[in-house]
Amino acid sequence: MSKFSPTIHPWNQDVWQNLTMEPERTNHALLFNGNSGLGKRDLALALAHFVLTDTHSQSESLFAAASHPDLHVIMPEIEVQAGLLGSYANRYLEVHSGKPKRAITIEQVRRLSAALTTHPHISSHRVILILFAETMNRNASNALLKSLEEPPANTLFVVVTDEVSKLVSTIRSRCSLVNFYPPEASAAKAWLAHQRVIPDAEIDTYLAMANNHPLAALDLFSGDYLTALKAVFSEVNSLWMRRAEVTAVAKSWQQLGSLPALEILQKLTTDLLRTKLTDQPATVFFPVQMSWISSSSAKLDKQRLLDLVDELNNAKRLLATTVDELLVLETVAHKFYRLPA
């Protein structure tokens, strides 16, 4: 019989204990909030396993085979990957042509609502995982809200988000907030060293780029982040030196991946602003590049950097809509082009 092994990261042990010590006192809807790279989705899946596999002999094998009828998972199509969560999420994906959708759609939520009209099939409860919940638009949020306001019996909702401020207030108010926090820097470094994935000499660099979030650091390393970082830095410098065209740079960022490119640009802008405000900022994302960042920030205007922060936040928001990606990136590239002017 195949078995599922829950993953509870050491920095999340307190959260796990609080949720499982007295499960009967758990609210019908939980809101997992914290930055990316802290293991929120791993813990949500572990909690689903805890709730669903304690009363029925078939539950364990069905859960591990992504066939448990009482676990429902919704996430944006673009986030679906191989693995257990992705297999469960495939039940609710829309069949369509074109690029994978970046947002949870109202159609996914409607399909979920229809599935909740019956009782749990083999377990005493059922669990609904809403992952990357910040990507829901207002229509999808309102559709989910109906289920949260009048929850079916014996149903646990776990809403997981990296950006709680992007959730509509009515959904936030219906859920019990569960905050996730990064470990101490020394603990994060020790855990990564124990994983034996990132070379010891590079752990500090990757932890800085991941804002001290261990799982995010692993993702950056496995995704060849330094190569992407060097490309984006080089293109920004080329824009400032007037050696590159805005459209060409935007196309390069799109090829790299619009969202990863924007996240690098956000971190770069944050470091430029921090260095502008103080010669030796306490924390930076890119310590290895600080010589270039420091010399560059001295030539830049503080207000333009602040405006750029807003522009990048807006660009990330637009990527979740139907707006043309290249147009969004061209606007950002133009802002960088004009930054030293």
C-alpha positions in Angstrom: 0.0 0.0 0.0 1.4 3.4 -1.0 1.7 5.8 1.9 2.0 9.6 2.1 4.7 11.0 4.4 3.7 14.5 5.7 6.3 17.2 5.5 6.4 19.5 8.6 9.4 21.8 8.5 11.1 22.5 11.8 10.2 26.2 11.8 6.5 25.3 11.4 6.4 22.8 14.3 4.6 25.2 16.6 1.9 25.9 14.0 1.4 22.2 13.5 1.1 21.5 17.2 -1.5 24.3 17.6 -3.6 22.9 14.7 -3.5 19.2 15.7 -3.5 19.3 19.5 -7.3 20.0 19.7 -8.6 19.6 16.2 -12.2 19.7 17.4 -11.7 23.4 18.3 -10.4 24.3 14.8 -12.5 26.9 12.9 -14.2 25.7 9.7 -11.9 28.0 7.7 -8.2 28.7 8.2 -6.1 31.3 6.4 -2.5 30.4 6.1 -0.5 33.6 5.6 3.2 34.0 5.1 5.8 34.7 2.4 6.6 32.2 -0.3 9.2 29.6 0.7 8.1 28.7 4.2 6.3 25.5 3.6 2.7 26.6 3.9 1.4 24.3 1.2 3.3 21.3 2.6 1.7 21.9 6.0 -1.8 22.4 4.4 -1.4 19.0 2.7 -0.2 17.4 5.9 -3.2 18.8 7.8 -5.5 17.4 5.1 -3.9 14.0 5.6 -4.3 14.3 9.4 -8.0 15.1 9.0 -8.9 12.6 6.3 -7.0 9.4 7.1 -7.9 8.5 10.6 -11.2 6.7 10.2 -11.2 4.6 7.1 -8.8 1.8 6.0 -8.8 2.9 2.4 -8.1 6.5 3.1 -4.3 6.2 3.3 -3.8 4.5 -0.1 -6.4 6.8 -1.8 -4.8 9.9 -0.3 -1.3 8.9 -1.6 -2.7 8.0 -5.0 -4.4 11.5 -5.4 -7.7 9.7 -5.5 -9.2 10.6 -2.1 -12.7 11.9 -2.9 -12.9 14.1 0.2 -9.8 16.2 -0.6 -10.4 19.1 -3.0 -7.6 21.4 -4.2 -7.9 24.6 -6.2 -4.9 26.6 -7.5 -4.1 28.7 -10.6 -3.4 26.6 -13.7 0.1 28.1 -14.1 1.1 26.9 -10.6 0.1 23.2 -11.2 3.2 21.0 -11.1 3.9 17.3 -10.9 3.1 15.9 -7.4 0.2 15.2 -5.1 -1.2 18.7 -4.9 -1.0 19.1 -8.7 -2.8 15.8 -9.3 -5.6 16.8 -7.0 -5.8 20.3 -8.6 -6.2 18.8 -12.1 -9.8 17.9 -11.2 -10.9 21.5 -11.3 -8.9 22.9 -14.2 -10.7 24.2 -17.2 -10.0 22.7 -20.6 -8.9 25.4 -22.9 -6.3 26.4 -25.5 -3.8 29.0 -25.0 -1.4 30.0 -22.1 -2.0 28.5 -18.6 -4.1 30.9 -16.6 -2.4 32.8 -13.8 -5.5 33.2 -11.6 -8.0 31.0 -9.8 -11.1 31.3 -12.0 -14.8 31.6 -11.1 -15.4 28.4 -13.1 -13.0 26.5 -10.7 -14.8 27.8 -7.7 -18.2 27.0 -9.2 -17.1 23.4 -9.8 -15.9 23.2 -6.2 -19.3 24.5 -5.0 -21.1 21.9 -7.0 -18.9 19.1 -5.5 -19.8 20.3 -1.9 -23.5 19.7 -2.3 -23.0 16.0 -1.3 -21.7 14.6 2.0 -18.1 13.4 2.5 -17.7 10.1 0.7 -15.4 7.9 2.9 -14.0 10.1 5.6 -15.9 11.8 8.5 -14.8 15.2 7.1 -13.6 16.7 3.8 -10.9 19.3 3.3 -10.7 22.1 0.7 -7.3 23.6 -0.1 -7.4 27.0 -1.9 -3.7 27.6 -2.9 -2.3 30.9 -4.2 -5.6 32.4 -3.0 -4.4 36.0 -3.7 -4.8 35.3 -7.4 -8.6 35.1 -7.2 -10.5 38.0 -8.8 -13.5 39.5 -7.2 -16.0 37.2 -9.0 -14.1 34.1 -7.9 -13.8 35.5 -4.4 -17.5 36.2 -4.1 -18.3 32.7 -5.3 -16.0 31.2 -2.6 -17.4 33.5 0.0 -20.8 31.9 -0.3 -19.4 28.6 0.8 -17.4 30.2 3.6 -20.5 32.0 4.9 -22.7 28.9 4.8 -20.1 26.0 5.1 -21.3 22.5 4.5 -21.1 20.3 7.6 -17.8 18.6 8.5 -15.9 20.6 6.0 -12.5 22.3 6.6 -11.4 25.1 4.3 -7.7 26.0 4.2 -7.0 29.2 2.3 -3.3 29.6 1.6 -1.8 32.9 0.5 1.6 34.6 0.1 -0.1 38.1 0.1 -3.0 38.3 2.5 -3.5 42.0 1.7 -4.7 41.0 -1.8 -7.6 38.9 -0.4 -10.9 40.6 -0.2 -11.7 41.6 3.4 -14.8 39.5 3.5 -12.8 36.3 3.0 -10.2 37.3 5.5 -13.0 38.0 8.1 -14.5 34.5 7.6 -11.2 32.7 8.4 -9.0 32.1 11.4 -5.6 33.6 10.6 -2.6 31.4 10.9 0.7 33.2 10.4 3.9 31.6 9.2 7.3 33.1 10.0 10.8 32.4 8.7 13.3 30.7 11.0 16.2 32.5 12.6 19.1 33.0 10.1 21.3 30.5 11.9 18.6 27.9 11.9 17.8 28.4 8.2 21.5 28.1 7.3 21.9 24.9 9.4 18.8 23.4 7.8 20.0 24.1 4.3 23.5 22.7 5.1 21.8 19.5 6.3 19.9 19.2 2.9 23.3 19.1 1.1 21.8 20.7 -2.0 23.4 24.2 -2.1 27.2 24.3 -1.6 28.0 25.5 1.9 29.9 28.5 0.5 26.8 29.7 -1.4 24.2 29.2 1.3 24.4 32.8 2.6 24.1 34.2 -0.9 21.0 32.2 -1.7 19.4 32.9 1.8 19.9 36.6 1.2 18.3 36.4 -2.2 15.4 34.4 -0.7 14.9 36.8 2.2 15.9 34.1 4.7 13.2 31.7 3.5 14.9 28.2 3.2 12.5 26.6 0.7 12.7 29.6 -1.5 16.5 29.4 -1.4 16.3 25.8 -2.6 14.0 26.8 -5.5 16.3 29.6 -6.5 19.3 27.3 -6.6 17.5 24.6 -8.6 16.2 27.1 -11.0 19.6 28.5 -12.0 18.7 31.8 -10.5 22.1 33.4 -10.7 22.2 33.1 -14.5 18.8 34.8 -14.7 20.0 37.4 -12.2 23.1 38.3 -14.2 21.0 38.6 -17.4 18.5 41.0 -15.8 21.3 43.1 -14.1 23.1 43.3 -17.4 20.0 44.4 -19.3 19.2 47.1 -16.7 22.7 48.4 -17.0 22.4 48.4 -20.8 19.2 50.4 -20.5 21.0 53.0 -18.3 24.0 53.1 -20.7 21.6 53.5 -23.6 23.0 50.4 -25.2 19.7 48.5 -25.4 16.2 49.2 -26.7 13.2 49.0 -24.4 11.3 46.5 -26.5 14.3 44.2 -26.9 14.9 44.1 -23.2 11.2 43.5 -22.5 11.2 40.6 -24.9 14.2 39.2 -23.2 12.5 39.4 -19.8 9.4 37.7 -21.2 11.6 34.9 -22.5 13.2 34.6 -19.1 9.8 34.4 -17.5 7.7 37.5 -16.8 7.1 36.9 -13.1 10.6 35.8 -12.2 12.0 38.8 -14.1 9.7 41.2 -12.2 10.6 39.6 -8.9 14.3 40.1 -9.6 13.6 43.7 -10.6 11.6 44.3 -7.4 14.5 43.0 -5.3 17.0 45.1 -7.2 14.9 48.2 -6.8 14.5 47.5 -3.0 18.3 47.2 -2.7 18.8 50.4 -4.7 16.4 52.3 -2.5 17.8 50.8 0.8 21.3 51.8 -0.3 20.1 55.3 -1.3 18.6 55.8 2.2 21.6 54.4 4.1 25.2 53.6 3.1 25.2 50.2 4.8 21.6 48.8 4.9 21.1 46.0 7.5 19.7 43.6 4.9 20.0 43.3 1.2 18.8 40.8 -1.4 22.0 40.8 -3.5 25.1 41.2 -1.3 27.4 39.9 -4.0 26.3 42.7 -6.3 26.4 45.5 -3.7 29.4 47.3 -5.2 27.5 47.9 -8.5 24.2 48.6 -6.6 25.9 51.1 -4.3 27.5 53.0 -7.1 24.3 53.0 -9.2 22.0 54.2 -6.4 24.2 57.2 -5.8 23.2 58.5 -9.2 19.5 57.8 -8.9 16.7 60.0 -7.5 14.9 58.7 -4.4 11.4 59.6 -5.6 11.9 57.9 -8.9 12.9 54.8 -7.1 9.8 55.0 -4.9 7.7 55.5 -8.0 9.4 52.4 -9.6 8.4 50.3 -6.5 4.7 51.2 -7.2 5.1 50.5 -10.9 6.6 47.0 -10.2 3.8 46.2 -7.8 1.2 47.2 -10.3 3.0 45.2 -13.0 2.8 42.0 -10.9 -0.9 42.6 -10.3 -1.5 43.0 -14.1 0.2 39.7 -14.9 -2.7 38.0 -13.2 -5.1 39.6 -15.6 -5.6 39.3 -19.4 -3.4 42.4 -20.1 -0.6 41.7 -22.7 2.5 40.6 -20.8 4.9 42.2 -23.3 3.1 45.5 -22.9 3.5 45.3 -19.1 7.2 44.5 -19.4 7.8 47.3 -21.9 6.3 49.8 -19.5 8.6 48.5 -16.7 11.6 48.6 -19.0 10.8 52.2 -20.0 10.7 53.1 -16.3 14.1 51.7 -15.8 15.3 53.4 -19.0 14.3 56.8 -17.6 15.5 56.1 -14.0 18.9 57.8 -14.4 17.5 60.7 -16.5 
